[in-house]
Amino acid sequence: MKKRKRKIKPVFMVFNVVVVLSMLLTVVSTIAVGNRYEVHTRSFYGDSSQVKATLTSCSKEGLIRFEGYHLSDDGELIIEVTAQGKGSVDTEFFMETAKGHGHSYHTTFYVTMTNIIIEKNEMGINFTGFPFVVGDFLFILLLVELVMIYFFIDCKRKADFSYQMVVYGGVSLFNALLLMFITYKFMNNVVYNLSNVMFLIKDSGQYFLLLMMPIMLVMSVSVSISNIWLMRHEGYRPVNGLGIFLSIVWFTGTILVFFVNIRSQSLIISYLLGQLNTAIIYVMCYFECMIVSTSVCAYLASRYRPKGIMDYILILGCGIRDDGTLTPLLKGRVDSALNFEKEQYEKSGKHAIFVPSGGQGADEVISEGEAMERYLLQQGIPQERIWREDKSTNTFQNFKYSYEVIKQHTDTPEEKKYAFATTNYHIFRGYILSVKNGFKALGISAETKWYFFPNAFLREFAGLIVDQKFRHLIFIVAMLLFFIFL
């Protein structure tokens, strides 16, 4: 089957055009006002008659001109300068009160080729068009949020439950907090220079973890309780304690971020500890976004009901009993497929072909596919509407070999419509694996016991992470490099 070329979505094209236009407008606006600059001295006085400001030192003549000074509404002394040339200049201003007291203010100006004055001092980097840049940054964040939400909803509408949908949800989650956080700070005059914005972006990680703490706490407690019940009913296997293990990891990371403050007299060690703390914060942010977004996507996938007339219904196998009969978990999958097919026939008059899929394990008397076939025959399904697949040993092979069986019986498999039946926690991964095998199948969800679902979902989540481990690793490394060296 030929791979379909990905088309650039119109919304994405419009987004890029709007972003480019907004950035161009910001650049033009910044250049238009950039040759004039107001220096915020952080010195406050009662009124302008109490202080006098003068330019006392300038490392290069002809680069800037001292225009005057005034007091802001809150009494801060603000010095006015304009650009006269290009280059870098170190300056000193002297502020003298009416009583003869005074102090100096040192700063460095860079005048760009476009006559924009940039101030750099111990407080950070600033320039006249800075509010335009922050406003444009917030506008782009808003656009990103709207586009991510649109794509997320579009995926749900089209039943495109995929990694992309998880990314849309995860980016939207973190971006929403970042947008609200910086907007709040900007409106309360906390954002006053470029360096300050960078630190706010970096600090947003801690605020994200703080806001997500109640959700993660509920999830951690839930999966831990689920694991205890699961081990009581299913046995003390390591995989049944996955939720407890992840909860311990989350609690440990949270304690390190919020409650442990290790300091050292060595600047290098202090710096490394700070960077390690930043790394922990953003790795936790990344995986919290992933697990919450995956949870939402998995829930939506399990609640989605396939629309249209299905030609084939794949039934994904799992373990069978020692006597070759179906376990309750597997029986639930077959029954959900039978119920769906019955409703389809009653509405449309068209039957679907069942493809029970599953090989024979080392401890199984017959293959899972044959066990399901026997059950389907007992339920009155004629043999000609059952195409058994009994070579697969995992979910990926369920789809691969089932599709091969179907292709043996039809010349136009790409024109057919497919559904697959499996347990609710397994639905989301099924969508992804069907596409990996060259066709799209819609999920039919079978319910499972409440205590089994949380841990089973975590196993599926771990499987999704491992399946795309290189993508996750590349993204995490790039993210850490950005925030650590920000």
N, C-alpha and C positions, 0 to 999 in steps of 0.2 A: 504494500500500500504506500502510495506516494505521500510524503509529508507535506502538509499544507503550509504555504508560506504565510507568515504572520503579517497581517495588515496593520499599518499604523492607525490607531483609533483616532477618529476626528476630534474627540475631546482632548486627547493628548496633544494633537497638533495645535488646537486652539490654546491650550495651556502654555505651550512653548512660545507661541506668538505673543500672548499677553505678557508672559514673563520677560521676554526680550524687549517689548515695548516699554514696560514699566521700568526696566533697568536703564534703557536709553533715556527715558524721561528723567529718571533720578540723576543720571550723569549730566544731562543738559542743565537741570536745575541747580546741581551742585557747582558746575562751572560758572553759571550766571551769578551766583552770590559768593563764590569762593574767594574772590580777591579782597573781601572785607572780613575781618575776624574780630570777635570779642573775647578777650582773655578773662576767664573767671578766676579771680585771685584767691577765693575762699577767705577773704578778709571782710569783716562786716563793720559798718559804722552807722551812726544815727542819721546823719544827713551829709550832703556833699560839701558843706562848709567846714566840716570837721577834718577833712583829709585833702591832700594834694598828691597827685601821681605824676612822676616824670620818668622819661627814658634816660637812664644814667649810663648804660653800656650797650654797645652793639658791635659784635665781632666783625661784621662786614657792612659797610655803608651802601646805601642805595637798594637794599633788598626789601625792607619794610619801612613804613612811615607811621610814626605815632600820631594818631588823630585826636586823642582826648580820652576822657574817662567819664563814667557816670555810675550812680548807684542803682541797683535793681530794686524791685518792690520790697524785697526782704532785707535790703541794706548792704548787699554784697558789692564791693568795688569791682567794676568791670572796665577793663582797658580796651580802647578801640585802636586797631591797626589796619593798614591797607598794604597790599602788595605793590612793590615798585620794580622788582627784578626777579631773577630765578636763582635758586640755590639754597644753602643752609646758613642759618645765622643764630648765634647765641646771644641772648639779650638779658638785661637786668633792668627792672623797674623799681623805683624807690617810692614808697608810700609814706608820707609824712603827715602827722596829725597837727591840729592847730596848737597843741601844747608842745610841739617840737619833738615828739616821739615818732619813730618810724622804723620800717623794716623793708628788706629787699625781696623781690620776687624774681626768681631765675627761671627761664624757660628757653626752649629751642624751637625755632620756626623753620619749616621747609616750604619753599615756594616752588610749586610744580611748573611744568611747561605750559600748563593751562591757567596759570596765575592763581591756583588754589593754595591758600595758606593752611598748612598743617602744623599743629602744635604738638610737641612731644616733651613730656616731663615725667616726673615720678608718679603722677596721677594716671598717666596713660596717653593715648593718642586722640586728638580731637580736631575738628574742622567745622566751618560754618554750615556746610551741607549735611552734617551728621544726622539731624532729624529726618531729612529726606531719605537717607540711607536706611535708618531704622524703620521708618514708615514703609519703605519698599520691602524691606526684609519681612516685616509683619504681614504685608500684603501677599507676598509670595508664600509665606507659611499658611495663610488663609486659603490661597488657591490650592496649595498642595493638599490641605485637609479636605477641601471640597472635592478635588479630583479623586483622592483615595477613597472617600466615602462613596462617590459615584461608581467607581470601578468595583468596590466591594459589593454594592447593591446590584450592580450589573452582573457580577459573577453569580450571585444568588438567583437572580431572575433567569439566567441562562443555564442554571445547574452546572456551572463551571467551578466545581469545588476542587481547588488546586492549590499549589504552593503560592501562586500569584495572589490568590485570595487571602492567604495567611499574611503575606507581605503587606497587602493593602490594609488589612486590619491592624497589623502591628505598627506600621508607620503612622497610621491615623491615630492610634492610641497615644504614642509618644509625642507626636506632632501637636496634638490637641493640648497637652499639658504645656509644652514649650511655648505655644502661641499664647495661651492664657497667662502664663508666668511672665513672659517678657512684656506683653501688653500691659499687665497690671503694674509692673515696675516702671514702664515708660510713662504711663499716665500719672504715676506718683513721683515723677522727676527723679527716679533712682538711676535711670539710664542716662548718663551724662557724657560718656565718651566711648570710643570703639573698644578699648580694652575692657571696659565695664561690661559691654555686651558679650564679649567672649567669655568672661568669667560667669556671667549669668547663664549662658548656654551650658557651660561646664557644671555649674551648680544645679541645673535643672534635673540632672540625674538623681541627686539626693532627694529632691522634692517629689520626683516620680516614684521612687521607692517608698517614700513616706506615704503618699496618697494610695499607692497600691498595697500597702501593708495590710489593711483590713481584708481585702480580697484574697491576698496570698495566705493570710492567716486562716481564713475560712477554708480555702482549698487544702492547705496543709493538714488541718485538723480532720477534714472530711476524708482525705485519702488515707490518713493514718488509721482512723476508725474503720474505714473500709478494709484496710489490710489486716487488721486484727480479726474482723469477722471472716475475711477470706481465708486466713490461716487456720481458723477454727473449723471451717467447713471444707476447705480444699487441701489443707496440709501446710507444713512449714517449709515451703520451697523458697529459695532466694528471690525468685521473680515475684512471689506474692508479697514481698516486703519492699518493692520498688518505691511505693508512695512514702513509706516511712523514711527510706534513705534520702529521697529528694527533699522531704520536709526538714530533715536534719541539715542537709546542705544549705537550704534556704535560711533556716534559723541561724546557722553559723555565719553566713554571709551578712545577714542583717545585724548581728551583734558586732561583727568586725567593722561595719560601716558606721553604725550609730553609737555604739557604746564603748569601743576600744579606741583610745587616743594615745598611741605610742610616740614619744618624742625622744630626740637624741640631740646631744650637743654638736654632733657632726652635721654640717650642712648637707653633705652628700647623702648621708644615711637618711636625714629628714626628708630630703628631696625624693629619694627612692621610695620611702614609706608613703609619701604623699601620692606618688605616681601609682604605687601598688593599690592604694585605696581607690584612686580613680579607676583603675582597671577593674577592680572588684565591682564597683558601682555600675559601670556600663556593661559588663558581662551579665550582671544580674538584671539590669534594665532590658537587655536584649532578650534574654531567655524568658523573662516575665511577659514581655510583649508577645513573644512567640507562643508561649503556653496559653495565654489568655485568648489570643487571636485564634489559635488552633482549636481551643475549646469551643469558641463561638462557631467557627466554621464546621467543626465536627457535629455540633448540636444541630445547626441548620441543615447539614447534609442528612442527618438521621431523621429529621422531620419532613424532608422534602419527599413529595409523592410524585413519581414519574408520570408525565403527561404524554398522551399519544398512544398509539398502538404498538406494542412490542412484538417483534418477531421471535426473539430468543430471550430466555431467562436463564442466566447462569446461576447455579447454586454453589456457593463456596463451601468446601468441606472443612471439617475439623474432626477431632477424635470420635471414635465410635466405641460401643461397649464390647466386652469380651465375646459376647455371643453374636456380634455382627449387627445388632440393632442400633438405632440412633440414640445418642445422648440427648437430654432435654435441650441443650444448646443447639445441636445440629437439627433436631426435629423442629425447633422454632424457626430456623432458617427455611427449611423445606415448606413448612406450613404457611409462612409469610409469602413464599413464591406461589403456592397453590391458591391462596386467598386473592392475591393480585391477579393471577391469571383467570380465576373464576369471575371476578368483577369485570375484567376486560372483555371476556366473552359475552357476559350479560349485556354490556353496553354496546359492543361493536359486532358481535357475532363472529369474531376472529380468534382462533386459538393461537397460543404461542408454543414454541418448542422448548422443552426443559433440557438443560445441559448440566446435570449433576457432576461436580468436578472435585476430584480428590484421589490421590494414590493410596497405596497400602503401606502402612507403617510397619515397623519391625514387630510390634506387639499387637497387630491387628489381623484378624482371621480372613478378612476380605478387604477390598479397597473401599474407601469412603464413597467413591462414585457409585460402586455397585450397591452398597448399603442404602444409599439414597434412591437408587433406581428401584430396588425392591419395595421401598416404602411408597414411592410414587405409583407403582403398579398396584399395590394394596389399596391405594386411594382412588383407583379407577382410571388412572391415566393410561391410555393405550401405548403399547411399546413403540409405535412409529413416531410418537411425540416425545420420546426420551432418547437423547443422544449422549451417551455416557462418555465421560473423560476420566481415565483412571491412572494417569502417569504423573500428575503434579504432586509436588511435595511442599509447596509453599504458595502464598497468595499470588505472587507474580506469575508462577507457573500455572495457577488456576486459570488466569486470563489468557496466557500464551497458548496453552494446549487446548483450551476450550475453543479459542478462535480458530485454531488449526482444524479441529473437528468440524466446525461450522463451514470452513472453507472447502472441506472435502465434499460437502453436500450442496453447495451453492456456488454459482459462478460470479455472483455480484454481492459479496459480503459487505462491501463498503456502502451499499445502498440499504442495508437492513438496519433495524432499530433493536438496541440491546438493553437489557436490564440485568442486574445481578442482585441476588438475595444473600444477605449476611447479617450478622448481629450488629446492633446499632452503633457500638463503639468502633466497629470495623469499617463502616460505610465510607467515611471520608478517605481513608487510605485506598479503598477499592476504586473510588473515582480516579485517583491519581495513577494507580497501576493499570487500569484499563486503557487510559490514554497512552501510557508508556508502551503498551502492546499494540498500538496502532488503531484503536477504535474507541469510541465513547460509549460507555454504558451508564445507565441511571440506577441508583441504589434503591433497593426495597429493604426496609429496616425491620429486623426482628428484635423484640425486646429481650432483656436479660435481667437477672436478679440485681437489685440495687447495690448490694455489697460487692458485686463483681465488676460493675461498670467503671468506677473511678480508677482502679488499678489497671484494668484492661485498657482504658483510654491512655493512661500513662505509658503503658507498653507500646501502644500505637504511636504516641507522641515521640517516644524514644526511637522507634523505628523510622519515623519521618526525619528525625534529626540525623540519624546514622545514614539514611539513604541519601541525604544531601549534605554530608559532613564537610566536603570541600568548599561548597558555597558558604556554609555557615562559618567555616574557619577563615576564609578570605574576608568575609564581611566583618567578622569580629576583629581581625587584625587591622583592617582599614579603619574601623571605628575607633579602636584603641589608639592608633597612631594619631588620628585627628584630635581626639580629646586630650591625650597626654601632652601633645606638643602645641595645643591651642594657646 
